[in-house]
């Protein structure tokens, strides 16, 4: 457990360090391009660990890694200004706007660039996401079961969306816990209308219905010497039924074998377009350190992995980042209006845990996470909160509209409100992380 904690901490420091460096580099380069003197470029806050000075700039690495800043000459209206052209507040408002906005812009560009590079060489996506929303399995006792949703049903309308794909369904359900949603399904050739209400589940209290997509049971491998191989099952066979019941979701095959407690099963199989019935007698043995009933085959995991051309990779990256951006604002709006649990927010502890899990899962998962967090960082910094880049941009827009600078007293109160808000937010997300860690349900 200690090793996992250390790994999580190291990974999150590297991940956040990269994103903070990119963010502050945006401010730094923009300021330099307009002739503004940059006095400090710091990764982290607090006590300085390492530093060196080149030209006007003191480059630092500080003890607290969860942040960073660029200190420019004349950027504090409460300080005495010399009035030279190298000061931030001596620049035209549009130049100050560019300098401030370039931090979040660099985070967005990092998100797009990482996904583009990843998708060029490793574009991985569950195949079911692009399928029509046909129900493959329903968990007993789930909200879907209580609404009498059955395997094989086709979702024709969910909320205001007609003919949704599973990607649309997953997003709608995850962000609609305890919210009634109109639903229209095709069941045995008849159209039924109803209202469903996803329940809140898991540490993030996300929406849950208890249904699964159609996932074809295509065998990827058959283990020699075990019942499936002895019965004649082969890689490429598709299991479409078990004991006369249709199978739409391949994990339900394993469940049927376990609940059968060793009884012989008959698989309905499609092989090269032909229908076969193959009886198999499960055997009891050890798998991954656990005793269970086995037949000795495994299914294709349903993931599509391929390389994309650069143009396709860029388009896929832009599409995914745009979707994530819209989702972020939607979630923030639902949290603000209490239609979604604030437990979905994560702080440093939560980000560290997620980062460590992504690192252990492999480089593609880690790059996906870095891209996502970088986008979130860019969006968060653009929110009109005092102290953040978005707060500075808001003041610049107000001053541009009234065509004069706001008074020092107004700016100070604005900053004070921002500091209090951020401190409260930091305390809340830390508490949230601890609750999800030690009291997950």
C-alpha positions as CSV (number, residue, x, y, z in Angstrom):
1,X,0.0,0.0,0.0
2,X,2.9,2.4,0.8
3,X,4.5,1.6,-2.5
4,X,1.2,2.5,-4.3
5,X,0.9,5.7,-2.4
6,X,4.5,6.8,-3.3
7,X,3.9,5.9,-6.9
8,X,0.6,7.9,-7.0
9,X,2.4,10.9,-5.4
10,X,5.3,10.8,-7.9
11,X,3.1,10.4,-10.9
12,X,0.8,13.3,-9.9
13,X,3.8,15.6,-9.3
14,X,5.1,14.8,-12.8
15,X,1.7,15.1,-14.4
16,X,0.8,18.4,-12.7
17,X,4.3,19.7,-13.1
18,X,4.1,19.2,-16.9
19,X,0.7,20.9,-17.1
20,X,1.7,23.8,-14.9
21,X,4.9,24.3,-16.8
22,X,3.0,24.4,-20.1
23,X,0.4,26.8,-18.6
24,X,3.0,29.2,-17.2
25,X,5.1,29.0,-20.3
26,X,2.1,30.4,-22.2
27,X,2.1,33.5,-19.9
28,X,5.9,33.7,-20.1
29,X,6.2,33.6,-23.9
30,X,3.3,36.0,-24.5
31,X,4.8,38.4,-21.9
32,X,8.2,38.3,-23.5
33,X,6.8,38.8,-27.0
34,X,5.3,42.1,-25.8
35,X,8.4,43.2,-24.1
36,X,7.2,42.7,-20.5
37,X,9.9,41.9,-18.0
38,X,9.3,38.6,-16.3
39,X,10.8,38.6,-12.8
40,X,9.9,35.1,-11.6
41,X,8.9,31.9,-13.3
42,X,8.0,29.3,-10.6
43,X,6.8,25.8,-10.7
44,X,5.1,25.3,-7.3
45,X,4.5,27.7,-4.4
46,X,6.2,28.3,-1.1
47,X,9.8,27.8,-0.1
48,X,12.2,27.8,-3.1
49,X,14.0,24.5,-3.5
50,X,16.1,25.2,-6.7
51,X,16.5,28.4,-8.7
52,X,18.8,30.1,-11.2
53,X,18.6,33.5,-12.8
54,X,19.0,34.4,-16.4
55,X,18.4,37.9,-17.6
56,X,15.6,39.5,-15.7
57,X,14.0,36.2,-14.7
58,X,14.5,34.1,-11.6
59,X,13.5,30.5,-12.5
60,X,12.4,28.5,-9.5
61,X,11.1,25.1,-8.4
62,X,9.2,25.5,-5.1
63,X,8.2,23.1,-2.4
64,X,4.4,22.9,-3.0
65,X,4.0,21.3,-6.5
66,X,0.3,21.9,-6.9
67,X,0.5,25.2,-8.8
68,X,2.9,27.8,-10.2
69,X,3.1,31.4,-11.3
70,X,4.8,34.0,-13.5
71,X,5.6,37.2,-11.7
72,X,5.8,40.2,-14.2
73,X,7.1,43.6,-13.5
74,X,4.2,46.0,-12.7
75,X,1.5,43.4,-12.5
76,X,0.4,44.4,-9.0
77,X,-1.7,47.6,-9.0
78,X,-1.0,48.1,-5.3
79,X,2.8,48.3,-5.8
80,X,4.7,51.4,-6.9
81,X,5.1,51.4,-10.6
82,X,8.0,53.0,-12.6
83,X,5.9,53.5,-15.6
84,X,8.3,51.9,-18.1
85,X,7.1,49.9,-21.1
86,X,8.3,46.7,-19.6
87,X,5.6,46.7,-17.0
88,X,2.5,44.6,-17.4
89,X,0.0,47.3,-16.5
90,X,1.7,49.7,-19.0
91,X,0.6,47.4,-21.8
92,X,-2.6,48.0,-23.8
93,X,-5.6,46.0,-22.5
94,X,-5.6,43.7,-25.5
95,X,-2.0,42.8,-24.9
96,X,-2.7,42.1,-21.3
97,X,-5.6,39.9,-22.4
98,X,-3.4,37.9,-24.7
99,X,-0.8,37.4,-21.9
100,X,-3.4,36.2,-19.5
101,X,-5.3,34.0,-21.8
102,X,-2.3,32.2,-23.2
103,X,-1.9,30.1,-20.1
104,X,-5.3,28.3,-20.5
105,X,-4.8,28.3,-24.3
106,X,-1.6,26.3,-23.8
107,X,-3.4,23.8,-21.6
108,X,-6.0,23.3,-24.3
109,X,-3.3,22.9,-27.0
110,X,-1.5,20.4,-24.8
111,X,-4.7,18.4,-24.5
112,X,-5.3,18.4,-28.3
113,X,-1.7,17.6,-29.1
114,X,-1.4,14.7,-26.7
115,X,-4.6,13.1,-28.0
116,X,-3.6,13.7,-31.6
117,X,-0.2,12.0,-31.1
118,X,-1.8,9.1,-29.2
119,X,-4.5,8.6,-31.8
120,X,-2.0,8.6,-34.6
121,X,-0.3,5.5,-33.2
122,X,-2.9,4.0,-30.8
123,X,-6.6,4.9,-31.3
124,X,-8.5,2.6,-28.9
125,X,-12.2,2.8,-28.4
126,X,-14.9,0.3,-27.1
127,X,-16.8,-0.8,-30.2
128,X,-20.2,-0.6,-28.5
129,X,-20.0,3.2,-28.1
130,X,-20.9,3.8,-31.8
131,X,-23.7,1.1,-31.8
132,X,-27.4,1.8,-31.6
133,X,-28.5,1.6,-28.0
134,X,-29.9,-2.0,-27.8
135,X,-30.0,-3.6,-24.4
136,X,-27.7,-6.6,-24.0
137,X,-28.2,-7.3,-20.3
138,X,-30.1,-6.1,-17.3
139,X,-28.9,-6.5,-13.7
140,X,-31.4,-7.9,-11.3
141,X,-32.9,-5.3,-8.9
142,X,-31.4,-2.4,-10.9
143,X,-33.4,0.7,-11.9
144,X,-33.6,-0.8,-15.4
145,X,-35.0,-4.1,-14.1
146,X,-37.5,-2.1,-12.0
147,X,-38.6,-0.3,-15.1
148,X,-39.1,-3.7,-16.8
149,X,-36.4,-3.0,-19.4
150,X,-35.4,-6.3,-21.0
151,X,-32.6,-7.7,-23.0
152,X,-33.0,-7.0,-26.7
153,X,-35.0,-3.8,-26.2
154,X,-33.9,-0.9,-28.4
155,X,-33.8,2.7,-27.0
156,X,-35.6,4.9,-29.5
157,X,-35.5,8.1,-27.5
158,X,-33.8,9.1,-24.2
159,X,-34.7,12.5,-22.9
160,X,-34.8,14.8,-25.9
161,X,-32.5,12.7,-28.1
162,X,-33.8,10.4,-30.8
163,X,-32.1,7.2,-31.8
164,X,-29.2,7.7,-29.4
165,X,-26.0,5.7,-29.6
166,X,-24.5,4.1,-26.5
167,X,-22.0,6.9,-26.1
168,X,-25.0,9.3,-25.8
169,X,-26.8,7.0,-23.4
170,X,-23.8,6.5,-21.1
171,X,-23.2,10.2,-20.8
172,X,-26.9,11.0,-20.1
173,X,-27.2,8.4,-17.4
174,X,-23.9,9.2,-15.6
175,X,-24.9,12.9,-15.3
176,X,-28.6,12.4,-14.4
177,X,-28.5,10.6,-11.0
178,X,-32.0,10.8,-9.3
179,X,-33.3,12.8,-12.2
180,X,-36.4,11.4,-14.1
181,X,-35.8,10.9,-17.8
182,X,-38.4,10.2,-20.5
183,X,-37.6,7.0,-22.3
184,X,-39.0,5.3,-25.4
185,X,-38.1,1.7,-26.3
186,X,-39.0,-0.9,-28.9
187,X,-39.9,-4.1,-27.1
188,X,-40.9,-7.2,-29.1
189,X,-41.9,-5.0,-32.0
190,X,-44.0,-2.6,-29.9
191,X,-43.1,0.9,-28.8
192,X,-43.3,1.6,-25.1
193,X,-43.0,5.0,-23.3
194,X,-42.0,5.4,-19.7
195,X,-39.9,7.5,-17.3
196,X,-36.7,6.2,-15.8
197,X,-34.7,7.5,-12.8
198,X,-31.0,6.6,-12.6
199,X,-29.9,5.9,-9.1
200,X,-26.7,7.4,-7.6
201,X,-23.9,4.8,-7.2
202,X,-20.2,4.7,-6.4
203,X,-17.8,7.1,-4.7
204,X,-18.7,9.9,-7.2
205,X,-22.5,9.3,-6.9
206,X,-22.8,9.0,-10.6
207,X,-26.0,7.9,-12.4
208,X,-26.6,4.2,-12.7
209,X,-29.3,2.2,-14.5
210,X,-27.9,-1.4,-14.4
211,X,-28.1,-2.1,-18.1
212,X,-25.4,-3.1,-20.5
213,X,-25.0,-2.8,-24.3
214,X,-25.1,-5.7,-26.8
215,X,-21.6,-7.2,-26.7
216,X,-21.2,-10.1,-29.2
217,X,-19.7,-13.2,-27.7
218,X,-16.9,-13.9,-30.2
219,X,-14.3,-16.3,-28.9
220,X,-10.8,-15.0,-29.0
221,X,-9.1,-18.1,-27.6
222,X,-9.8,-21.7,-26.5
223,X,-7.6,-23.3,-23.9
224,X,-6.3,-26.8,-24.9
225,X,-7.3,-29.7,-22.7
226,X,-10.3,-28.0,-21.1
227,X,-14.0,-28.7,-21.8
228,X,-14.6,-26.1,-24.5
229,X,-11.7,-27.4,-26.6
230,X,-12.7,-31.0,-26.1
231,X,-16.3,-30.1,-27.2
232,X,-15.0,-28.6,-30.4
233,X,-15.4,-24.9,-29.8
234,X,-12.9,-22.8,-31.8
235,X,-11.6,-19.2,-31.9
236,X,-13.9,-17.1,-34.0
237,X,-17.0,-18.9,-32.9
238,X,-19.8,-16.6,-31.8
239,X,-21.9,-17.7,-28.8
240,X,-25.4,-16.4,-29.4
241,X,-27.3,-18.5,-26.8
242,X,-26.9,-20.8,-23.8
243,X,-29.4,-23.5,-22.8
244,X,-31.9,-22.1,-25.3
245,X,-31.7,-18.5,-24.0
246,X,-30.4,-15.8,-26.3
247,X,-27.2,-14.1,-25.3
248,X,-26.7,-10.4,-26.1
249,X,-23.9,-9.6,-23.6
250,X,-21.0,-12.0,-23.4
251,X,-20.2,-11.6,-19.7
252,X,-23.6,-13.1,-19.0
253,X,-22.2,-16.4,-20.3
254,X,-19.6,-16.6,-17.5
255,X,-22.4,-15.8,-15.0
256,X,-24.6,-18.6,-16.3
257,X,-21.7,-21.1,-16.0
258,X,-21.1,-20.1,-12.4
259,X,-24.7,-20.1,-11.3
260,X,-25.2,-23.5,-13.0
261,X,-22.9,-25.1,-10.4
262,X,-21.4,-27.6,-12.8
263,X,-24.5,-28.6,-14.8
264,X,-23.9,-29.3,-18.5
265,X,-24.6,-26.3,-20.7
266,X,-25.5,-26.2,-24.4
267,X,-24.1,-23.3,-26.4
268,X,-25.8,-21.9,-29.5
269,X,-22.9,-21.1,-31.8
270,X,-22.5,-19.3,-35.1
271,X,-19.5,-20.6,-37.1
272,X,-18.9,-19.3,-40.6
273,X,-22.6,-18.5,-41.0
274,X,-23.8,-21.9,-39.8
275,X,-25.8,-22.5,-36.6
276,X,-24.4,-25.2,-34.2
277,X,-25.4,-26.5,-30.8
278,X,-22.4,-27.6,-28.7
279,X,-22.9,-29.2,-25.3
280,X,-20.1,-28.6,-22.7
281,X,-19.5,-30.0,-19.2
282,X,-17.9,-27.4,-17.0
283,X,-15.0,-28.5,-14.8
284,X,-14.2,-27.1,-11.3
285,X,-10.7,-25.6,-11.1
286,X,-8.5,-22.7,-10.1
287,X,-8.3,-19.5,-12.2
288,X,-6.2,-16.5,-11.0
289,X,-6.0,-17.9,-7.5
290,X,-9.8,-18.5,-7.2
291,X,-11.7,-21.8,-7.4
292,X,-14.6,-21.6,-10.0
293,X,-16.4,-23.5,-12.7
294,X,-14.6,-23.3,-16.0
295,X,-15.0,-24.3,-19.6
296,X,-11.7,-22.8,-20.9
297,X,-12.4,-20.0,-23.4
298,X,-12.2,-16.3,-23.4
299,X,-14.0,-13.6,-25.5
300,X,-12.7,-10.8,-27.6
301,X,-12.7,-7.7,-25.3
302,X,-14.7,-5.6,-27.8
303,X,-12.0,-2.9,-28.1
304,X,-11.2,-1.4,-31.5
305,X,-7.5,-0.5,-31.8
306,X,-6.1,1.1,-34.9
307,X,-3.7,3.7,-36.3
308,X,-5.1,6.9,-37.7
309,X,-3.7,9.3,-40.3
310,X,-2.6,12.6,-38.9
311,X,-5.7,14.4,-40.2
312,X,-8.0,11.8,-38.8
313,X,-6.1,11.8,-35.5
314,X,-6.4,15.6,-35.2
315,X,-10.2,15.5,-36.0
316,X,-10.7,12.7,-33.4
317,X,-8.8,14.7,-30.9
318,X,-10.7,17.9,-31.5
319,X,-14.0,16.0,-31.4
320,X,-13.1,14.4,-28.1
321,X,-11.8,17.5,-26.5
322,X,-14.9,19.5,-27.6
323,X,-17.1,16.8,-26.1
324,X,-15.2,16.8,-22.9
325,X,-15.4,20.6,-22.7
326,X,-19.2,20.7,-23.2
327,X,-19.5,17.8,-20.6
328,X,-17.4,19.8,-18.1
329,X,-19.6,22.9,-18.3
330,X,-22.7,20.7,-18.2
331,X,-21.5,18.9,-15.1
332,X,-20.5,22.2,-13.4
333,X,-23.9,23.6,-14.1
334,X,-25.6,20.6,-12.7
335,X,-23.5,20.7,-9.5
336,X,-24.2,24.4,-9.1
337,X,-27.9,23.7,-9.4
338,X,-27.7,20.6,-7.1
339,X,-28.9,18.3,-9.9
340,X,-25.6,16.4,-9.6
341,X,-23.5,15.4,-6.5
342,X,-20.5,17.5,-5.7
343,X,-18.7,14.2,-4.9
344,X,-17.8,14.0,-8.5
345,X,-15.3,16.8,-7.9
346,X,-11.7,15.6,-7.1
347,X,-8.8,17.4,-5.4
348,X,-5.1,16.6,-5.2
349,X,-5.6,13.2,-3.4
350,X,-8.2,12.1,-6.0
351,X,-6.1,13.2,-8.9
352,X,-3.1,11.4,-7.4
353,X,-5.1,8.1,-7.1
354,X,-6.4,8.4,-10.6
355,X,-3.0,9.3,-12.0
356,X,-1.4,6.3,-10.3
357,X,-4.1,3.9,-11.6
358,X,-3.6,5.3,-15.2
359,X,0.2,4.9,-14.9
360,X,-0.2,1.3,-13.9
361,X,-2.7,0.7,-16.7
362,X,-0.2,1.8,-19.3
363,X,1.1,4.8,-21.3
364,X,-2.0,5.2,-23.5
365,X,-4.3,5.5,-20.4
366,X,-1.8,7.9,-18.7
367,X,-1.7,10.1,-21.8
368,X,-5.5,10.1,-22.0
369,X,-5.7,11.3,-18.4
370,X,-3.0,14.0,-18.8
371,X,-4.9,15.3,-21.8
372,X,-8.2,15.3,-19.9
373,X,-6.7,17.0,-16.8
374,X,-4.9,19.6,-18.9
375,X,-8.2,20.5,-20.6
376,X,-9.9,20.8,-17.2
377,X,-7.1,23.0,-15.9
378,X,-7.5,25.3,-18.9
379,X,-11.3,25.5,-18.4
380,X,-11.0,26.0,-14.7
381,X,-8.5,28.9,-15.1
382,X,-10.9,30.6,-17.6
383,X,-13.8,30.7,-15.0
384,X,-14.5,34.3,-13.9
385,X,-13.1,33.7,-10.4
386,X,-10.9,36.4,-8.9
387,X,-7.2,35.4,-8.7
388,X,-7.6,33.0,-11.6
389,X,-6.9,34.0,-15.2
390,X,-10.6,34.2,-15.8
391,X,-11.0,36.8,-13.1
392,X,-8.2,39.0,-14.6
393,X,-9.9,38.7,-18.0
394,X,-13.3,39.7,-16.4
395,X,-11.7,42.8,-15.0
396,X,-10.1,43.7,-18.3
397,X,-13.4,43.3,-20.1
398,X,-15.2,45.5,-17.5
399,X,-12.5,48.1,-17.8
400,X,-12.7,48.0,-21.5
401,X,-16.4,48.5,-21.4
402,X,-16.3,51.5,-19.0
403,X,-13.1,52.8,-20.7
404,X,-11.2,53.4,-17.5
405,X,-9.4,51.4,-14.8
406,X,-11.2,50.3,-11.8
407,X,-10.1,51.7,-8.5
408,X,-7.5,49.9,-6.4
409,X,-10.0,49.3,-3.6
410,X,-12.4,47.5,-6.0
411,X,-9.6,45.3,-7.3
412,X,-8.4,44.5,-3.8
413,X,-11.9,43.4,-2.7
414,X,-12.3,41.4,-5.9
415,X,-9.0,39.6,-5.2
416,X,-9.9,39.0,-1.5
417,X,-13.2,37.4,-2.5
418,X,-11.3,35.1,-4.9
419,X,-8.8,34.0,-2.3
420,X,-11.5,33.1,0.2
421,X,-13.4,31.2,-2.5
422,X,-10.4,29.2,-3.6
423,X,-9.5,28.4,0.0
424,X,-13.0,27.1,0.7
425,X,-12.9,25.2,-2.6
426,X,-9.6,23.6,-1.7
427,X,-10.8,22.6,1.7
428,X,-14.0,21.1,0.2
429,X,-12.2,19.0,-2.5
430,X,-9.7,17.8,0.0
431,X,-12.5,16.7,2.4
432,X,-14.3,15.2,-0.6
433,X,-11.2,13.2,-1.5
434,X,-10.8,11.9,2.1
435,X,-14.5,10.9,2.3
436,X,-14.3,9.0,-1.0
437,X,-11.1,7.3,0.2
438,X,-12.1,6.2,3.7
439,X,-15.9,6.1,3.3
440,X,-16.6,5.3,-0.3
441,X,-20.3,4.3,0.0
